[in-house]
Amino acid sequence: MLATAHAVVAPAMSADPVFAAIETHREALHVYEAEIHYAVKKRKGRFCTREHFREAAEAYDAATSALVLAPITTFSGLRAFAAYVADLRAYGGCGVAPKSLQYAIQVWDLSDAMTTIAEAMARLLPADAPTSTH
């Protein structure tokens, strides 16, 4: 049964470009976080700026832009996108990154992500679907 369910889901996942955008973003985030930790460790806890890990930051910014603007073509893609964006956490006040680098996603990116979700819902849901009053 699991093999059959997986076989049905896999083509939809691979056909929806949002899954590739999520994976690319996830990888860029891991590299970005590793570079932040490396820069802080290398500087022995002294203040770090974005210049200390510019290449990783630029790659992460590009991956974030691509993610929030990625077309969503399936309900499973919509669900995965919304869950992934909702799970992006702040780096926190642990002193690892300067305050300007604390958030994994910026407000303007969240705005673009919500627009992407709204557009996907408009395409994927029937026009006569009831709207929420909340």
Secondary structure, DSSP 8 states (H G I E B T S, - for coil): -HHHHHHHHHHHHHHSHHHHHHHHHHHHHHHHHHHHHHHHHHTTT----GGGGHHHHHHHHHHHHHHHH----SHHHHHHHHHHHHH--B--SSSSS-GGG-BSS-HHHHHHHHHHHHHHHHHHS-TT------
